[in-house]
Amino acid sequence: MTQKRLTLLRTGAAVLFLAAFLAYGVGLSAVFVSEEGEMCEKGLIHSTSHLRELRESFLPIRQTCVFEDGATHEVVPSWVNVVLFGGTAGSVACAVTARRAERSARASAA
């Protein structure tokens, strides 16, 4: 594998990891900074029913308002977990591929 391809794989791994990190930051800000959870509690999101519970999870990141009538409202944008897990998986795949290519190149040169 050429040096250019190795550099491209390493750069891809870094960019994908950064995208995953930023997506997680957006998700955390939606949970901790957004006022949607409070709006659910006050009945401003779903006014026909009272809030039964507020479910939170940090991996996958989510905050869900569950109302007494069974309706739900997701506070964290739906794309956050897709980018988080896709970026992490892509980053690992790029890094592993680059590392294996380096080892292969060293073995062929020796």
Backbone bond lengths (Angstrom), bond angles and torsions (degrees), N, CA, C in turn:
res aa  C-N    CA-C-N  psi(-1)  N-CA   C-N-CA  omega(-1)  CA-C   N-CA-C  phi
1 M - - - 1.456 - - 1.520 107.78 -
2 T 1.309 115.83 138.53 1.463 120.04 -177.16 1.526 111.01 -74.69
3 Q 1.328 113.94 160.33 1.467 120.24 178.99 1.527 111.09 -62.41
4 K 1.322 115.87 -33.13 1.465 120.14 179.13 1.534 110.84 -63.30
5 R 1.310 116.10 -41.97 1.473 119.80 179.17 1.527 111.77 -68.22
6 L 1.329 116.06 -38.06 1.458 119.26 177.02 1.528 110.79 -62.91
7 T 1.311 116.27 -42.24 1.465 120.66 177.90 1.526 110.38 -63.76
8 L 1.316 116.76 -40.26 1.461 120.92 178.32 1.533 111.13 -63.85
9 L 1.319 117.39 -41.04 1.465 121.15 178.02 1.533 111.46 -65.16
10 R 1.328 116.05 -43.24 1.469 119.28 178.82 1.521 111.04 -64.81
11 T 1.317 117.12 -42.28 1.463 121.19 178.47 1.525 110.38 -64.32
12 G 1.331 116.65 -42.41 1.459 121.14 177.45 1.519 111.81 -60.22
13 A 1.329 116.68 -41.79 1.463 120.66 178.28 1.525 110.68 -62.05
14 A 1.329 116.76 -43.16 1.466 120.70 -179.46 1.526 111.64 -66.67
15 V 1.328 117.00 -43.07 1.468 120.99 -178.81 1.531 110.63 -66.29
16 L 1.318 116.87 -43.10 1.463 120.18 179.03 1.522 111.83 -65.56
17 F 1.333 116.53 -38.79 1.465 119.60 176.72 1.526 110.40 -64.75
18 L 1.318 116.87 -41.70 1.467 120.78 177.85 1.529 111.06 -62.50
19 A 1.318 117.27 -41.58 1.467 121.15 178.15 1.528 110.43 -62.21
20 A 1.329 117.09 -42.39 1.465 120.69 178.42 1.523 110.71 -64.52
21 F 1.317 116.91 -42.47 1.461 122.01 179.37 1.530 111.11 -62.70
22 L 1.325 116.23 -44.86 1.466 120.11 179.27 1.533 111.54 -66.30
23 A 1.320 117.24 -38.54 1.465 120.46 177.91 1.520 110.29 -62.90
24 Y 1.329 116.82 -40.15 1.462 119.81 177.93 1.531 110.07 -64.45
25 G 1.333 116.27 -37.94 1.461 120.25 176.31 1.514 112.37 -62.69
26 V 1.324 116.42 -40.74 1.469 120.20 176.46 1.518 110.19 -63.11
27 G 1.311 117.06 -41.96 1.459 120.97 178.70 1.519 112.35 -63.68
28 L 1.329 116.04 -44.06 1.465 119.44 178.22 1.526 111.46 -63.52
29 S 1.319 116.39 -39.84 1.468 118.55 178.74 1.526 110.94 -67.10
30 A 1.320 117.26 -32.31 1.464 119.69 176.73 1.521 110.66 -66.13
31 V 1.337 116.39 -34.64 1.464 120.06 -179.85 1.530 111.06 -77.65
32 F 1.335 117.40 -46.67 1.455 120.44 -171.48 1.529 114.78 -93.35
33 V 1.320 118.38 -30.57 1.460 120.90 -174.90 1.524 112.21 -100.59
34 S 1.319 116.26 -36.26 1.460 120.75 -178.53 1.520 110.55 -61.90
35 E 1.294 115.62 146.77 1.461 120.93 -179.99 1.532 111.99 -98.23
36 E 1.328 117.05 11.11 1.462 119.95 -178.06 1.525 112.69 -65.60
37 G 1.340 117.54 -36.35 1.459 119.87 176.93 1.520 111.12 -61.79
38 E 1.312 115.40 -42.33 1.466 120.17 176.96 1.531 111.07 -67.13
39 M 1.330 115.73 -36.27 1.464 119.83 178.21 1.530 110.60 -65.64
40 C 1.333 117.03 -34.77 1.471 120.38 175.95 1.527 109.87 -63.57
41 E 1.338 115.80 -43.80 1.462 120.19 -178.87 1.526 112.00 -63.15
42 K 1.325 116.41 -34.08 1.463 120.69 -178.31 1.525 112.72 -85.94
43 G 1.325 117.45 -3.22 1.460 120.92 178.65 1.514 113.99 81.24
44 L 1.325 117.67 19.42 1.465 120.47 -178.49 1.531 112.69 -86.85
45 I 1.308 117.78 -19.16 1.465 121.56 -179.75 1.521 110.78 -87.42
46 H 1.310 117.26 -47.90 1.466 122.91 -176.30 1.527 106.56 -132.52
47 S 1.295 116.26 89.65 1.463 120.63 -168.67 1.527 114.59 -77.02
48 T 1.334 118.47 -11.18 1.468 119.04 -176.76 1.522 112.93 -84.80
49 S 1.322 118.27 -10.35 1.454 120.97 -177.42 1.528 109.91 -145.68
50 H 1.327 116.54 155.47 1.465 121.50 179.53 1.526 110.58 -86.47
51 L 1.316 114.83 154.58 1.460 121.05 178.39 1.524 109.85 -70.23
52 R 1.336 116.14 127.77 1.462 121.09 177.30 1.521 109.93 -90.44
53 E 1.350 116.44 -47.64 1.463 120.18 179.25 1.518 110.84 -156.88
54 L 1.312 114.29 160.33 1.458 122.32 176.91 1.524 106.30 -118.98
55 R 1.325 117.01 109.29 1.465 122.02 -177.61 1.522 109.53 -93.59
56 E 1.331 116.13 134.35 1.459 121.20 178.23 1.520 110.37 -129.78
57 S 1.306 115.26 144.96 1.460 122.14 177.09 1.524 106.71 -148.36
58 F 1.333 116.50 143.68 1.460 119.53 -178.97 1.517 113.68 -105.37
59 L 1.319 118.82 -9.99 1.453 121.59 173.51 1.516 108.24 -153.44
60 P 1.288 121.72 101.11 1.462 127.53 -3.52 1.524 110.52 -67.04
61 I 1.304 115.39 149.51 1.454 119.24 -176.05 1.519 109.61 -77.84
62 R 1.332 115.01 126.64 1.461 119.94 179.10 1.515 110.14 -161.56
63 Q 1.294 113.79 153.80 1.458 122.45 170.55 1.520 105.27 -140.79
64 T 1.322 115.90 118.85 1.452 121.34 -174.65 1.519 109.64 -122.67
65 C 1.328 115.54 128.27 1.457 121.79 172.89 1.531 106.82 -88.66
66 V 1.321 116.70 123.41 1.464 121.72 178.65 1.527 107.43 -112.40
67 F 1.324 115.93 124.04 1.457 121.13 -176.78 1.520 110.82 -100.08
68 E 1.317 116.36 162.93 1.463 121.67 -176.33 1.528 113.27 -61.64
69 D 1.327 117.78 -28.46 1.470 120.10 179.80 1.527 112.49 -84.38
70 G 1.340 117.14 4.63 1.462 121.50 178.21 1.516 114.21 94.24
71 A 1.310 117.86 -9.37 1.461 120.92 178.67 1.531 109.79 -69.65
72 T 1.340 115.72 150.11 1.459 120.40 178.30 1.523 109.62 -129.41
73 H 1.306 115.36 156.50 1.466 122.09 175.49 1.521 107.05 -138.02
74 E 1.327 115.74 119.74 1.466 121.47 179.99 1.522 108.95 -88.97
75 V 1.325 116.93 125.20 1.461 122.35 -178.14 1.529 110.75 -81.93
76 V 1.320 117.81 -40.85 1.466 122.71 -178.50 1.526 108.74 -77.66
77 P 1.335 118.27 131.55 1.474 120.33 178.88 1.533 111.34 -57.37
78 S 1.314 116.15 144.50 1.467 121.24 -174.20 1.531 113.14 -64.70
79 W 1.307 118.78 -26.70 1.462 121.09 -176.79 1.523 112.79 -76.88
80 V 1.314 118.24 -16.40 1.461 121.42 -173.99 1.529 111.75 -59.76
81 N 1.324 118.11 -50.13 1.461 120.29 -178.01 1.521 112.52 -70.13
82 V 1.321 116.93 -30.73 1.470 120.21 176.80 1.529 109.70 -63.90
83 V 1.326 116.47 -47.39 1.467 120.47 179.40 1.527 110.44 -68.22
84 L 1.328 116.75 -39.63 1.463 120.69 179.67 1.523 111.62 -58.87
85 F 1.325 117.04 -54.54 1.465 119.78 -176.86 1.521 112.62 -77.13
86 G 1.329 117.80 -37.08 1.464 120.49 177.34 1.521 111.58 -65.78
87 G 1.328 116.10 -42.94 1.467 120.20 178.63 1.518 112.13 -65.06
88 T 1.326 116.09 -40.83 1.465 119.74 178.61 1.526 110.97 -64.95
89 A 1.333 116.66 -46.08 1.467 120.48 179.97 1.530 111.02 -64.32
90 G 1.328 116.80 -43.07 1.461 120.20 178.77 1.521 112.02 -64.58
91 S 1.317 116.04 -39.17 1.460 120.83 178.31 1.523 111.60 -62.76
92 V 1.314 115.81 -45.12 1.467 120.25 178.89 1.524 110.01 -64.64
93 A 1.334 117.30 -42.67 1.466 120.77 180.00 1.532 111.12 -61.31
94 C 1.324 116.78 -44.27 1.473 120.45 179.02 1.522 111.28 -64.45
95 A 1.322 116.88 -43.99 1.465 120.70 -178.58 1.529 111.20 -65.05
96 V 1.324 116.90 -42.82 1.473 120.68 179.73 1.528 110.32 -66.03
97 T 1.319 116.89 -42.03 1.462 120.51 179.44 1.528 110.86 -63.17
98 A 1.324 117.05 -42.77 1.463 120.68 178.61 1.524 110.88 -63.33
99 R 1.331 116.86 -43.12 1.462 120.95 -179.08 1.529 111.10 -64.87
100 R 1.325 116.69 -42.85 1.469 119.74 179.29 1.535 110.80 -65.67
101 A 1.322 116.51 -37.67 1.468 119.99 178.95 1.526 110.68 -66.32
102 E 1.327 117.25 -38.75 1.471 120.60 177.07 1.527 111.00 -62.51
103 R 1.319 116.03 -45.59 1.473 119.47 179.07 1.519 111.66 -63.39
104 S 1.326 115.63 -40.16 1.461 120.18 179.10 1.528 110.92 -63.68
105 A 1.339 115.80 -41.67 1.467 120.11 179.82 1.518 111.42 -65.45
106 R 1.337 116.51 -39.23 1.473 120.21 178.56 1.533 111.08 -66.76
107 A 1.333 115.95 -40.06 1.466 120.03 -179.81 1.518 111.26 -65.96
108 S 1.349 117.03 -37.08 1.476 119.87 179.35 1.517 111.59 -72.53
109 A 1.347 116.58 -30.78 1.464 120.31 -178.91 1.516 111.16 -76.12
110 A 1.320 116.92 -24.85 1.475 120.10 -175.74 1.499 113.05 -81.22
